[in-house]
């Protein structure tokens, strides 16, 4: 067994640095069975749009690894850069070392100061989830033409504007523009692939990072898996791409000022994974 050291432990996978063997100096991603979602009536409801792990699905890690392999290979065929190198077992993937888009706290001595640990790029084909909750004046399932939002990751994910990223020095304007276009390109490839299987991607989220051995080149890192995509069936768009059956599959509510939205036609991961694997 190749010697490896744990460098990061996440919700859905662990990251190890490989220190010996043919992949020495590379990273190993180990995909786990933990699944995110929410608790309803005392039972876990698995939903990749949520950030809390609410249980495990046996075999989920292996499925996520195979799924990610499928799409990383697809991106490679389309000339999209990533950190992907190879898949060596059911749950293990080899990737190029990369650093997340991060920034140290510039006033670390002050109470409450904290570094920027990572950025997550959410892209949306349709208005639902947290997007609709923040903008309830928008009709659910409106075509958003792959609008990209950038979030800081941590104990609480926070939406951050591109202007704030630039002015704080976290990213240059050129890096921001290039990153947004990269996310849109990947989103288009992923959406088109699902469409060919008669499924529709509602939204997704990607992480980008700078390759350590690629002069800081920004590429997609982490994964493309059922954990980062929301998919539905029955999508029926009008000429502008707005879903015409939203009133049949979207359930909204507001209680004590808190809005909720659910998609009845959202496909569980098991429902679309089998199509690709």
Secondary structure, 3 states (H helix, E strand, C coil): CCCEEEEEECCCEEEEEECCCCCCCCEEEEECCEEEEEEECCEEEECCCCCCEEEECCCHHHHHHHHHHHHHHHHHHCCCCECEEEECCCCEEEECCEEECCECCCCCCCCCCCCECCEEEEEEEECCHHHHHHCCCCCCCCEEEEEEEEEECCCCCEEECHHHHHHHCCCCHHHHHHHHHHHHHHHHHHHHHHHCCCCEEEEEEEEEEEECCCCCCEEEECCCCHHHEEEECCCCECCCCCECCHHHHEEEEEECCEEEEEECCEECHHHHHHHHC
